[in-house]
Amino acid sequence: MNDAQRVRVARIATEAEDILSYELVPEEGGELPAFEPGAHLDVRVPGKDSALRSYSLCNDAEETHRYVIAVQKDARGRGGSRAMHERVREGDVLVVSTPRNDFPLMFARSYLLVAGGIGITPLLSMARQLQRTGANYVLYYCVRAPERAAFRELLSSAPFADRVRFHFDGGDPNKGLDVSGLLSTRGPGTRLYCCGPTGLMKAVREASTRHRWPWEKVHFESFGAEGNSVALGKEDTDFEVTIRSTGQVLSVPKGQSVLNVLRRNGLRVPSDCEAGSCGTCVTRVCEGQPEHRDTFFQQEPAGDERMLICVSRARSKRLVLDL
């Protein structure tokens, strides 16, 4: 982690069932590097392997004296969330990266935010800024039950209460949010931001396509059950991708996916889960060595000839993609 900084855990709070928030302040006082809504931190999790996990910042981006993240404990996860819950205490010092943003809040006339479970974290930071600036927005928050809704007391109170719609499905998919109905109409200039489990994001993606939402106005970020971005967890390095059909060379910086870099440069590639599990965005690699970070190819080695561009990166300085 080349951009490492040391922070002290000033406060740990229970935000919902199996979800803790961590307030992180500079170890030596002063200010922290600025961030924008949607940004995340890489955290060096205590333990034998000192693994990196990425957690979205959920506090107001105007705050420079602290970072706040939330972690959902997952007994079936890779161990990062358990380590955070069981080993980290108030007063401990953690090593974190500077904030990075692959899910930026872009200008719009109005905003529709859809969160599922622990996916509320980046959207809470967005809601704070939208509320503070007087922007027009509505936030839908889908969870199984009230006790599993992180920051429920905050979101049920002023000034958020009038803009937040909770949806509790009791764990029954048939009682889930009517995403198709929600997206059946789109106000002029509205942007859609969605973060949550694969099922919710798939429903939102299919509905936004069916109801002809412009693809550039729909934004997703995938979370694992622990509340960390599943596209990360290893230290990133910059690299380049070359588009074989045009020769165009694009830089992929740390903290950004190949898929999103392509999108921002006007290249559309089919995708679905954006968590490395469905295989929709598999792309042939003509030159270079990809670094596989997906779960799709766990049972079948992918080699160097193909990769999932939603999460995987590069071991070489350059990749040539068959696009």
C-alpha positions in Angstrom: 0.0 0.0 0.0 2.1 2.9 -1.3 -0.3 5.6 -0.1 -0.6 4.2 3.4 -1.6 6.4 6.4 -2.1 5.6 10.0 -5.5 6.3 11.7 -6.8 5.7 15.2 -10.1 4.1 15.9 -11.9 6.9 17.8 -15.3 5.2 18.1 -17.0 1.9 17.3 -20.8 1.8 17.2 -23.4 -0.8 16.5 -25.5 0.3 13.5 -27.6 -2.8 13.0 -27.5 -6.6 13.5 -23.9 -7.7 12.8 -22.9 -4.2 11.5 -20.4 -2.0 13.2 -19.3 1.4 12.2 -15.7 2.7 12.8 -14.8 6.3 13.2 -11.2 6.8 12.1 -9.2 9.9 12.9 -5.5 10.9 12.1 -3.1 9.2 14.5 -1.2 12.4 15.1 -4.2 14.8 14.8 -4.8 17.3 12.0 -6.7 16.6 8.8 -7.2 13.6 6.5 -7.0 13.6 2.7 -10.3 14.8 1.2 -12.7 12.4 -0.4 -15.9 12.6 -2.5 -19.2 10.7 -2.0 -18.9 7.1 -3.3 -15.2 6.8 -2.3 -13.7 3.8 -0.5 -10.7 3.0 1.7 -8.4 0.1 1.6 -7.9 -1.1 5.1 -5.1 -3.4 6.4 -7.1 -5.8 8.5 -5.4 -7.1 11.6 -4.4 -10.7 11.4 -1.7 -13.2 10.3 -2.1 -12.3 6.6 -2.7 -8.6 7.1 -5.2 -8.7 4.3 -6.5 -5.6 2.5 -10.2 -5.0 2.4 -12.0 -2.1 0.8 -14.8 -0.3 2.7 -16.9 2.7 1.4 -16.9 5.9 3.4 -20.3 6.8 4.7 -19.7 10.1 6.4 -20.1 13.6 4.9 -17.4 14.4 2.4 -17.1 17.9 3.9 -15.5 16.3 7.0 -11.7 16.3 6.9 -11.2 15.3 10.5 -12.4 11.7 10.2 -13.4 8.8 8.0 -16.4 6.6 8.9 -16.8 3.1 7.5 -19.2 0.2 8.3 -18.5 -3.5 8.3 -21.0 -6.3 8.2 -19.8 -9.5 9.9 -20.0 -12.5 7.6 -19.2 -15.9 9.1 -18.9 -17.4 5.6 -16.6 -14.6 4.3 -12.8 -14.5 3.8 -12.2 -13.5 7.5 -11.8 -9.8 7.1 -15.1 -8.8 8.6 -14.6 -11.2 11.5 -11.2 -9.7 12.2 -12.6 -6.2 12.2 -15.4 -7.2 14.5 -13.4 -9.3 16.9 -9.9 -7.8 16.9 -10.3 -4.1 16.4 -11.0 -2.0 19.5 -11.4 1.7 20.2 -7.9 3.3 20.4 -6.3 0.8 18.0 -4.3 2.1 15.1 -5.0 0.9 11.6 -3.2 1.4 8.3 -5.5 2.6 5.5 -5.0 4.0 2.0 -6.0 7.4 0.8 -9.6 7.5 -0.5 -10.3 6.3 -4.0 -13.5 6.7 -6.0 -14.8 4.3 -8.7 -18.5 5.3 -7.9 -18.5 9.1 -8.2 -21.6 11.2 -7.7 -22.1 13.1 -11.0 -24.2 16.1 -11.7 -27.9 15.6 -12.3 -31.2 17.4 -12.0 -32.4 14.7 -9.7 -31.2 11.4 -8.2 -32.7 8.0 -7.5 -30.6 6.0 -5.0 -31.3 2.3 -4.4 -29.5 0.5 -1.6 -29.6 -3.1 -0.4 -28.2 -4.2 2.9 -24.7 -3.0 3.7 -24.7 -1.3 0.3 -26.2 1.7 2.0 -22.7 3.0 3.0 -21.7 4.8 -0.2 -25.2 6.0 -0.8 -25.4 7.4 2.7 -22.4 9.6 1.9 -24.1 10.7 -1.3 -27.4 11.4 0.5 -25.5 13.6 3.0 -24.1 15.7 0.2 -27.4 15.9 -1.7 -29.2 16.9 1.4 -26.7 19.5 2.3 -26.7 21.1 -1.2 -30.5 21.0 -1.5 -30.5 18.6 -4.4 -33.6 16.6 -5.4 -33.2 12.9 -4.5 -35.0 9.9 -3.1 -33.3 6.9 -1.4 -34.8 3.5 -1.4 -33.3 1.2 1.2 -34.0 -2.6 0.9 -33.3 -4.9 3.8 -34.7 -8.1 5.3 -36.0 -6.6 8.6 -35.7 -3.3 10.5 -33.0 -4.6 12.8 -30.8 -5.3 9.8 -31.0 -1.7 8.5 -27.8 0.1 9.1 -28.1 3.8 10.2 -31.9 3.3 10.5 -32.3 5.8 13.3 -30.4 8.4 11.4 -32.3 7.8 8.1 -35.6 7.8 9.9 -35.0 11.3 11.4 -34.8 14.8 10.0 -33.5 15.8 7.5 -33.4 12.4 5.8 -36.8 11.0 6.8 -38.8 12.8 4.0 -36.4 11.4 1.3 -35.9 7.8 2.5 -38.1 4.9 1.8 -37.5 1.7 3.7 -38.5 -1.6 2.2 -38.5 -4.8 4.4 -39.1 -8.1 2.6 -38.7 -10.5 5.4 -36.2 -12.5 3.3 -38.9 -13.4 0.8 -37.8 -12.5 -2.8 -41.5 -12.4 -3.8 -41.9 -9.4 -1.4 -39.0 -7.5 -2.7 -39.1 -3.9 -3.9 -41.1 -3.4 -7.1 -38.0 -2.3 -9.1 -39.7 -2.5 -12.4 -42.5 -0.2 -11.2 -40.0 2.2 -9.6 -38.1 2.5 -12.9 -41.0 2.5 -15.2 -40.8 6.3 -15.5 -37.7 8.5 -15.4 -37.8 12.2 -14.6 -35.8 14.5 -16.9 -32.1 14.5 -16.0 -32.4 11.8 -13.3 -29.4 9.6 -12.5 -29.7 6.2 -10.8 -27.2 4.9 -8.3 -27.5 1.4 -7.0 -25.3 -0.6 -4.5 -26.2 -3.9 -2.9 -26.3 -7.6 -3.3 -26.2 -9.2 -6.8 -29.9 -10.0 -6.9 -30.9 -6.4 -6.3 -28.5 -5.0 -8.8 -29.5 -7.6 -11.4 -33.2 -6.6 -11.0 -32.3 -2.9 -11.2 -30.1 -3.4 -14.3 -32.8 -5.4 -16.1 -35.5 -2.9 -15.2 -33.4 0.1 -16.2 -32.7 -1.6 -19.6 -36.3 -2.6 -20.1 -37.6 0.9 -19.4 -34.9 2.5 -21.6 -32.9 4.4 -19.0 -29.8 5.8 -20.8 -26.9 3.5 -19.8 -24.6 6.5 -19.0 -27.2 7.6 -16.3 -27.1 4.3 -14.4 -24.3 3.6 -11.9 -23.6 0.5 -9.9 -21.2 -0.7 -7.2 -21.0 -4.3 -6.0 -20.5 -5.3 -2.4 -19.7 -8.6 -0.9 -21.5 -9.8 2.2 -18.9 -8.3 4.5 -19.5 -4.8 3.2 -16.3 -4.6 1.2 -16.0 -4.0 -2.5 -15.5 -7.5 -4.1 -13.5 -6.0 -6.9 -10.7 -5.2 -4.5 -8.9 -6.8 -1.7 -5.4 -6.8 -3.3 -3.1 -3.8 -3.7 -3.8 -2.2 -7.0 -1.2 -0.9 -9.5 -1.7 1.3 -12.6 -1.7 -0.3 -16.0 -2.8 0.3 -19.6 -5.3 -1.4 -21.8 -5.1 -1.2 -25.6 -8.3 -1.6 -27.7 -7.3 -4.0 -30.5 -9.8 -2.7 -33.0 -8.8 0.9 -32.8 -5.4 1.0 -31.1 -6.8 3.3 -28.4 -4.7 3.2 -25.2 -6.4 3.8 -21.9 -4.9 4.2 -18.5 -6.5 2.1 -15.7 -5.5 3.8 -12.4 -5.5 2.3 -8.9 -9.0 1.8 -7.5 -10.8 1.8 -10.9 -12.0 -1.2 -12.9 -11.3 -1.8 -16.6 -15.0 -1.9 -17.2 -15.6 1.5 -15.8 -12.6 3.0 -17.6 -14.0 1.6 -20.9 -17.5 3.1 -20.1 -16.1 6.5 -19.4 -14.4 6.4 -22.8 -17.6 5.6 -24.6 -17.0 1.8 -25.0 -19.9 -0.4 -24.1 -19.2 -4.0 -22.9 -22.0 -6.3 -21.7 -22.0 -6.8 -17.9 -24.3 -8.0 -15.2 -23.2 -8.6 -11.6 -20.0 -6.5 -11.8 -18.8 -8.6 -8.9 -16.8 -11.2 -10.8 -19.3 -14.0 -10.4 -21.5 -14.2 -13.5 -19.1 -14.2 -16.4 -21.1 -11.7 -18.6 -18.2 -9.4 -19.1 -15.6 -12.0 -20.0 -13.2 -10.5 -22.6 -10.4 -12.1 -24.7 -6.9 -11.0 -23.9 -4.7 -10.8 -27.0 -1.5 -9.7 -25.2 -0.4 -9.3 -21.6 -1.1 -11.2 -18.3 -4.3 -10.5 -16.4 -4.5 -10.8 -12.7 -7.7 -12.7 -12.0 -9.8 -11.5 -9.0 -13.1 -13.1 -9.9 -14.9 -16.1 -8.5 -16.3 -17.2 -11.9 -13.1 -18.9 -13.0 -12.4 -20.6 -9.6 -13.4 -24.0 -10.9 -11.9 -23.6 -14.4 -8.6 -21.8 -14.7 -8.8 -18.8 -17.1 -5.1 -18.6 -18.0 -3.9 -15.4 -19.8 -6.4 -15.5 -22.7 -9.5 -14.2 -21.0 -10.6 -12.1 -18.0 -13.6 -10.6 -16.3 -13.0 -6.9 -16.8 -15.4 -5.9 -14.0 -12.9 -7.0 -11.2 -9.7 -8.4 -12.7 -6.6 -6.3 -13.3 -3.2 -6.8 -14.9 0.1 -8.4 -13.8 1.8 -6.9 -16.8 2.1 -3.2 -17.6 -0.3 -3.5 -20.6 -3.1 -5.6 -21.8 -4.4 -5.8 -25.3 -8.1 -6.5 -25.3 -10.1 -8.0 -28.2 -12.6 -5.2 -28.4 
